[in-house]
Amino acid sequence: MVLVQILACLFACTGAVIRGNTAMKDFTRTELISLIEEKIGNSPPNFNDDFATKVECQLAIDSFDSVNEVDMDFTVSIMLHLNWNDARFIPWTSGYDDTFVLEFDSKRLDNIWTPDLFFPNEKSAFIHKVFMPNKMLRVYTNGKITYTVRLSLTLSCPMDLRNYPFDKQVCRIEMESFSYNEDNIILEWVGTDRPDLANMTQMPEGAVPVEISDNIEMNQFRVVEKRTLKTLNERRGAGNHSLLQAEFHLVRDIGYYLVQMYIPSMLIVMLSWISFWLNVNAVPGRISLGVLTVLTMTQQSSTVNATLPRVSYTKAIDIWMSMCLVFVFAALIEFAVANVLARKDTNKGFGFKKLFLLPTLSEQRKKRKGSGVLVDDRGLMRLDPEMDPTLVQKHRELSGLLHAMYLDVACRFLFPICFGVFNLVYWTIYTADNFHNHG
């Protein structure tokens, strides 16, 4: 008799469940959504229970809009996907087949609970609203909830510009729950809790924590690596909050800087070397050339730094511009020295042709050629004190002009060699891979 009563109760309960599921099917989607909003509302899944809700996060990067060195931030457009389970939805959707999906558009999302995530390193953010706010929520029959929202974010990105423009920067997107600590919400990256995916080099579709669009093009940078991290952020009096980080390793492309900075400054330095090939007495031309190259290098250096933040350390581009300025300024100083030597030639009747009349007497033989000048085996000149004073003065004048010419000839080779050595050292240091890894 007892067995019969138990079976009767089971049949009654089963019938009630079947009638309940059938009754749920009788509702339209609009009616069902309205009932869910009324019965469940915007309270969290664990509102009446003592367990934490695990929220899986996934980022789809649609575009890197800008990377700003002056403000040290970057702007991205993303699709944020969040997944979690809420058993409270199962009674409302269990009567449908597995393909059934209940969708909440942006107008109804205010009445449904969604994780209160924020971006700790955010400077500004907004949800796209053309033509409606770009966010939606889907409810599946097994109680799984997916929430998608399209955002544009401007995030802080501290940069080390010591190697600029050969620098490598690491920018991050950080996400954290504003109100709930780990006792209530645990944030995870999609796929990180699946052991079967741990050793896979290519994750299956939908299991990649951070996806970057293949169509992304940036003006100066390229993404060479991305990483996902999870840490805890301890807040005073609020416990530990899950903190997710997506790191993007950006390498700057040097092409723009070669064309706009390095090659022009190289040409300016080479232009200053023309001074060494001009007549030492061409004072207006050599002064104009020297001053012009110095002012041009100064202006170019100022233009470069105008687009960069004022930092307390020296950047790679500063070293380059400073050395180029040193070279063009040294060329101007060289002319000043050569001109001082050449100005001793006050007798215009002594031209360059007469320089070849200077004798080259051997110190050992001490043979006089009538010029009053003795030249030893080392090429050093000295005047014979027994010669005519007028001839001695002329030789002194010619000696100063000759020294000025020697200085110009030496600088024709010395300056290019020094500049070439500087280039070799500079480009070797700043283009080495290990310099970026440890610099």
Secondary structure as the mmCIF struct_conf table of DSSP 4:
data_model
#
loop_
_struct_conf.conf_type_id
_struct_conf.id
_struct_conf.beg_label_comp_id
_struct_conf.beg_label_asym_id
_struct_conf.beg_label_seq_id
_struct_conf.end_label_comp_id
_struct_conf.end_label_asym_id
_struct_conf.end_label_seq_id
HELX_RH_AL_P HELX_RH_AL_P1 VAL A 2 LYS A 25
TURN_TY1_P TURN_TY1_P1 ASP A 26 ASP A 26
BEND BEND1 PHE A 27 PHE A 27
HELX_RH_AL_P HELX_RH_AL_P2 ARG A 29 LYS A 39
TURN_TY1_P TURN_TY1_P2 ILE A 40 ASN A 42
TURN_TY1_P TURN_TY1_P3 PRO A 45 ASN A 48
BEND BEND2 ASP A 49 PHE A 51
HELX_LH_PP_P HELX_LH_PP_P1 ALA A 52 ALA A 52
STRN STRN1 THR A 53 ASN A 68
TURN_TY1_P TURN_TY1_P4 GLU A 69 MET A 72
STRN STRN2 ASP A 73 ASN A 85
HELX_RH_3T_P HELX_RH_3T_P1 ALA A 87 PHE A 89
HELX_RH_AL_P HELX_RH_AL_P3 ILE A 90 THR A 93
TURN_TY1_P TURN_TY1_P5 SER A 94 GLY A 95
BEND BEND3 TYR A 96 TYR A 96
TURN_TY1_P TURN_TY1_P6 ASP A 98 THR A 99
STRN STRN3 VAL A 101 PHE A 104
TURN_TY1_P TURN_TY1_P7 SER A 106 ARG A 108
HELX_RH_3T_P HELX_RH_3T_P2 LEU A 109 ASN A 111
BEND BEND4 ILE A 112 ILE A 112
STRN STRN4 LEU A 117 PHE A 118
TURN_TY1_P TURN_TY1_P8 PRO A 120 ASN A 121
STRN STRN5 GLU A 122 ILE A 127
BEND BEND5 VAL A 130 MET A 132
BEND BEND6 ASN A 134 ASN A 134
STRN STRN6 LYS A 135 TYR A 140
TURN_TY1_P TURN_TY1_P9 THR A 141 ASN A 142
BEND BEND7 GLY A 143 GLY A 143
STRN STRN7 LYS A 144 SER A 156
TURN_TY1_P TURN_TY1_P10 ARG A 162 PRO A 165
BEND BEND8 PHE A 166 PHE A 166
STRN STRN8 LYS A 168 SER A 177
BEND BEND9 PHE A 178 SER A 179
TURN_TY1_P TURN_TY1_P11 GLU A 182 ASN A 184
STRN STRN9 ILE A 185 TRP A 189
TURN_TY1_P TURN_TY1_P12 VAL A 190 ASP A 193
HELX_RH_3T_P HELX_RH_3T_P3 PRO A 195 LEU A 197
TURN_TY1_P TURN_TY1_P13 ALA A 198 ASN A 199
BEND BEND10 THR A 201 GLN A 202
HELX_LH_PP_P HELX_LH_PP_P2 MET A 203 PRO A 204
TURN_TY1_P TURN_TY1_P14 GLU A 205 GLY A 206
BEND BEND11 PRO A 209 PRO A 209
STRN STRN10 VAL A 210 ILE A 212
TURN_TY1_P TURN_TY1_P15 ASP A 214 ASN A 215
BEND BEND12 ASN A 219 GLN A 220
STRN STRN11 PHE A 221 ARG A 235
TURN_TY1_P TURN_TY1_P16 ARG A 236 ALA A 238
STRN STRN12 GLY A 239 ARG A 252
HELX_RH_AL_P HELX_RH_AL_P4 GLY A 255 TYR A 257
HELX_RH_PI_P HELX_RH_PI_P1 LEU A 258 TYR A 262
HELX_RH_AL_P HELX_RH_AL_P5 ILE A 263 SER A 272
HELX_RH_3T_P HELX_RH_3T_P4 TRP A 273 TRP A 277
BEND BEND13 LEU A 278 LEU A 278
TURN_TY1_P TURN_TY1_P17 VAL A 280 ASN A 281
HELX_RH_AL_P HELX_RH_AL_P6 VAL A 283 ALA A 306
TURN_TY1_P TURN_TY1_P18 THR A 307 THR A 307
BEND BEND14 LEU A 308 LEU A 308
BEND BEND15 SER A 312 TYR A 313
HELX_RH_AL_P HELX_RH_AL_P7 ALA A 316 ALA A 342
TURN_TY1_P TURN_TY1_P19 ARG A 343 LYS A 344
TURN_TY1_P TURN_TY1_P20 LYS A 348 GLY A 349
BEND BEND16 PHE A 350 PHE A 350
BEND BEND17 PHE A 352 PHE A 352
HELX_RH_3T_P HELX_RH_3T_P5 LYS A 353 LEU A 357
TURN_TY1_P TURN_TY1_P21 GLU A 363 ARG A 365
BEND BEND18 GLY A 370 GLY A 372
STRN STRN13 VAL A 373 VAL A 375
TURN_TY1_P TURN_TY1_P22 ASP A 377 ARG A 378
BEND BEND19 GLY A 379 GLY A 379
STRN STRN14 MET A 381 LEU A 383
TURN_TY1_P TURN_TY1_P23 PRO A 385 GLU A 386
BEND BEND20 MET A 387 MET A 387
HELX_RH_AL_P HELX_RH_AL_P8 PRO A 389 TYR A 430
TURN_TY1_P TURN_TY1_P24 THR A 431 THR A 431
HELX_RH_AL_P HELX_RH_AL_P9 ASP A 433 HIS A 438
#
